[in-house]
Amino acid sequence: MNPDVLIIGGGSAGVAAAITAARQGADTLLVERNGFFGGTGTASLVHSFCGLYVMPPTPDAAAKIANPGLPVELEHELLAQGIAHGPLRMGKVDVLMHQPARLALFYDQWCSRQPNLKVLLHTKVIDAAVAGNRISEVTLHCRGTTWKLRPRTVVDASGDAMLAAVVNHPWAQTPAQELQRPAYIVGLGGVDPGAFTGDGPLKISGCLARAIKDQQLPAAAAGAHFRAGTTKHEAFLTLDLAGDSPECPFDATDARSLTWVEMQGREVTFAIVDHLRASFEGFAHASVTTLPVCAGIRESRSWIGEAVLTEEDILESRSGDQAIANATWPIELRETARGARLLYPREPKACGIPLGCLRARDLQNVFIAGRCISATHRAQASIRVMGTALATGQAAGMAAALTVGDTPTIAQHVRHVLSQKAG
């Protein structure tokens, strides 16, 4: 198993990279540490594709897909199969709501249809070797068994810049006090749909606030908010957590911190549901039906690439001749557990992400996709969402499938292929 292209991580970015590389004719291997694909969209129960659409230029403008190719294909298939519904206008942006469990099956089937693509679940990268300025060997691990392979090109779509950490390539990590806070999402059943109509959400918030004041619920319950699901009596509870544990400040790469987040998430969400079931009419028959495989991590490490996307790039909607994906989500800051703070571009236009942000600075055969691309803390708060991850994954997979080329040449090729898909 010495593939042309090795993709690390099977979230939306990794799946897009793998499918694209395979369709370009490259012998491709996609490895994922969980037992299914989808990343935060499945394992963490994030149930909406953000960044999939352009920012509406006017309030009554129809939703429009921001990037050609796989994002268009995904939206069409999810809607046609009843896995998603929408798009749903939420303030100044559009999102596509989906069912996480069915998204996992869709990704299985999407990958299985690609003849040049092999997949391995329950598999993670534990080591790699560098020769010159290239990754020469990668060590994979599955439940006590390890083996080595020699890919021609690697795409890190792990979300945590795993490969950069393993080979000690330069990477960045935001200080703990500024890191985007994690989210713990659970699926609920037996919820009266009327609980979310009219002033229902305000009444739920008031009920929780009183319980916190009376010390019937922990203070962490203040980070809770609810959203109706895609089927009757289904709902999702999202709990934004501070993440700081008694042992250490929040760090999404520290086992102590992650353990605290997971255990606190379960404790607080069950306490919330139990309280609402006893005190709020619409939740009288509510129960937790689905726990996440893991909490939703919004930010950890990011690669240092040939270029670095910045906050001003997003706010000024900058683009250039090496732009290979459009970022259309606002800068969504969640540096506390008290909800989002949104910074919108000065005009409702896309920011072009240059290929240099998807290419490791010091390793010629490494590309990057998803939330760990080369970006500053605030720019990452825009590009981390799943819709944009699909687009960067598509571009990284297309670039990785090429055998030679400097960054400007590869960017020109990717732009040419995507322009044909847009047409």
Disulfide bonds with the S-S distance in Angstrom:
none
